[in-house]
Amino acid sequence: MEILKSFFAASGFTESEVLQLVDAFHLKVFSKGDFFVKEGKINSHLGFIEKGLLQYYVLIDGEEKTTYTTGENNFVVSLISFFKEVPALENIRAVTDAKVWMVEKNKFRQLQKDIPSFKDFYINLLEWQICCIEESRLTAITLNAQERYQKMLEKEPELVQQIPGQYLASILGVTPRHLSRIRSQVRN
């Protein structure tokens, strides 16, 4: 819980607000392979990752296509499912053992009412996420795989090192063999 407290304290919340915020969360431990949410199920929780790595993916013709990964000190949620209370279009699964602080949607909404600065924090978080999604979409159509890999290395080097090769290759839209070639070209 100390990591969650530290995160909210560093985000500018008062000590009493931090206590109120962390009181709304509960810890859930995921083993490697456990699902945060499965496609077709409603995502009713927002999570904050204390430890571990989670993979977002879709199944296309029986093949996993990784769309995103997220790790420590980041939030995890299937946005459309959480916002609209509809079945998730994606799967979110633990790639490693993980500790995730979870808050139910109704408690999350109540926090926004009770703590005005939390609503501002949430809006800023959403704006940041929307910008990331747009940047990712544009990167996917304007850069080749090697350029996308180089950009990932520059922006999130520690995450790139944590992501298993097959998931990283899927994110880049290449085969694991092609990813090996890209990695060797970038090192040289």
CORLIN-V308075 format. One record per residue. N is the residue number from 0. PHI is phi in radians with two decimals (NA if undefined). OMEGA is omega as a letter, one per 40 degrees, with the letter a starting at -180 (* if undefined). BURIAL is # if it has 24 or more other C-alpha atoms within 12 Angstrom, else .. Layout:
<<N & PHI & OMEGA & BURIAL> <N & PHI & OMEGA & BURIAL>>
//
This chain:
<<0 & NA & a & #> <1 & -1.09 & i & .> <2 & -1.15 & i & .> <3 & -1.14 & i & #> <4 & -1.06 & a & #> <5 & -1.09 & i & .> <6 & -1.06 & a & #> <7 & -1.21 & i & #> <8 & -1.09 & i & .> <9 & -1.20 & i & .> <10 & -1.51 & i & .> <11 & 1.74 & i & .> <12 & -1.37 & i & #> <13 & -1.24 & a & .> <14 & -1.04 & i & .> <15 & -1.20 & i & .> <16 & -1.16 & i & .> <17 & -1.02 & a & #> <18 & -1.09 & i & .> <19 & -1.14 & i & #> <20 & -1.12 & a & #> <21 & -1.17 & i & #> <22 & -1.13 & a & .> <23 & -1.40 & a & #> <24 & -1.66 & i & #> <25 & -2.29 & a & .> <26 & -1.47 & i & #> <27 & -2.21 & i & #> <28 & -1.74 & i & #> <29 & -1.93 & i & #> <30 & -1.51 & i & .> <31 & -0.88 & i & .> <32 & 1.69 & i & .> <33 & -1.22 & a & #> <34 & -1.68 & i & #> <35 & -1.32 & i & #> <36 & -2.66 & i & #> <37 & -1.89 & i & #> <38 & -0.89 & i & .> <39 & 1.63 & i & .> <40 & -1.84 & i & .> <41 & -1.44 & i & #> <42 & -1.52 & a & #> <43 & -1.84 & a & #> <44 & -2.28 & i & #> <45 & -1.85 & a & #> <46 & -2.08 & i & #> <47 & -2.07 & a & #> <48 & -1.46 & i & #> <49 & -1.44 & a & #> <50 & -2.60 & i & #> <51 & 1.98 & a & #> <52 & -2.36 & i & #> <53 & -2.10 & a & #> <54 & -2.00 & i & #> <55 & -1.68 & i & #> <56 & -2.67 & i & #> <57 & -2.13 & i & #> <58 & -1.79 & i & .> <59 & -2.18 & a & .> <60 & 0.93 & i & .> <61 & 1.38 & a & .> <62 & -1.88 & i & .> <63 & -1.27 & i & #> <64 & -2.11 & i & #> <65 & -1.28 & a & #> <66 & -1.85 & a & #> <67 & -2.96 & i & #> <68 & -2.34 & i & #> <69 & -2.54 & a & #> <70 & -2.32 & a & #> <71 & -0.94 & i & #> <72 & 1.13 & i & #> <73 & -2.25 & i & #> <74 & -1.56 & i & #> <75 & -2.35 & a & #> <76 & -2.98 & i & #> <77 & -1.55 & a & #> <78 & -0.97 & a & #> <79 & -1.06 & a & .> <80 & -1.10 & a & #> <81 & -1.15 & a & #> <82 & -1.20 & a & .> <83 & -1.66 & a & .> <84 & 0.98 & i & .> <85 & -2.10 & i & .> <86 & -1.01 & i & .> <87 & -1.13 & i & #> <88 & -1.65 & a & #> <89 & -2.42 & i & #> <90 & -1.88 & i & #> <91 & -2.23 & a & #> <92 & -2.31 & i & #> <93 & -1.29 & i & #> <94 & -1.49 & i & #> <95 & -2.28 & i & #> <96 & -1.01 & a & #> <97 & -2.51 & i & #> <98 & -2.02 & a & #> <99 & -2.23 & i & #> <100 & -1.49 & a & #> <101 & -1.96 & i & #> <102 & -2.27 & i & #> <103 & -1.26 & a & #> <104 & -1.01 & a & #> <105 & -1.13 & i & .> <106 & -1.20 & i & .> <107 & -1.04 & i & #> <108 & -1.12 & i & .> <109 & -1.14 & i & .> <110 & -1.05 & i & #> <111 & -1.13 & i & .> <112 & -1.32 & a & .> <113 & -1.38 & a & .> <114 & -2.18 & a & .> <115 & -0.95 & i & .> <116 & -1.19 & i & .> <117 & -1.23 & i & #> <118 & -1.08 & i & .> <119 & -1.09 & i & .> <120 & -1.01 & a & .> <121 & -1.10 & i & .> <122 & -1.08 & i & .> <123 & -1.09 & i & .> <124 & -1.09 & i & .> <125 & -1.11 & i & .> <126 & -1.05 & i & .> <127 & -1.08 & a & .> <128 & -1.13 & i & .> <129 & -1.08 & i & .> <130 & -1.10 & i & .> <131 & -1.09 & i & .> <132 & -1.11 & i & .> <133 & -1.13 & i & .> <134 & -1.07 & i & .> <135 & -1.09 & i & .> <136 & -1.09 & a & .> <137 & -1.19 & i & .> <138 & -1.05 & a & .> <139 & -1.10 & a & .> <140 & -1.81 & a & .> <141 & -1.91 & a & .> <142 & -2.02 & i & .> <143 & -1.41 & a & .> <144 & -1.03 & a & #> <145 & -1.15 & i & #> <146 & -1.16 & i & .> <147 & -1.13 & i & #> <148 & -1.10 & i & #> <149 & -1.05 & i & #> <150 & -1.12 & i & .> <151 & -1.07 & i & #> <152 & -1.06 & a & .> <153 & -1.23 & a & .> <154 & -1.49 & a & .> <155 & -2.45 & a & .> <156 & -1.05 & a & .> <157 & -1.20 & i & .> <158 & -1.19 & i & #> <159 & -1.03 & i & #> <160 & -1.23 & a & .> <161 & -1.47 & a & .> <162 & -1.27 & i & #> <163 & -1.00 & a & .> <164 & -0.92 & a & #> <165 & -1.14 & i & #> <166 & -1.34 & i & #> <167 & -1.11 & i & #> <168 & -1.05 & i & #> <169 & -1.11 & i & #> <170 & -1.05 & a & #> <171 & -1.38 & a & #> <172 & 1.36 & i & #> <173 & -2.26 & i & #> <174 & -1.41 & i & .> <175 & -1.00 & i & .> <176 & -1.14 & i & .> <177 & -1.13 & i & .> <178 & -1.05 & i & #> <179 & -1.05 & i & .> <180 & -1.13 & i & .> <181 & -1.06 & a & #> <182 & -1.05 & a & #> <183 & -1.20 & i & .> <184 & -1.20 & a & .> <185 & -1.21 & i & .> <186 & -1.19 & a & .> <187 & -1.45 & * & .>>
//
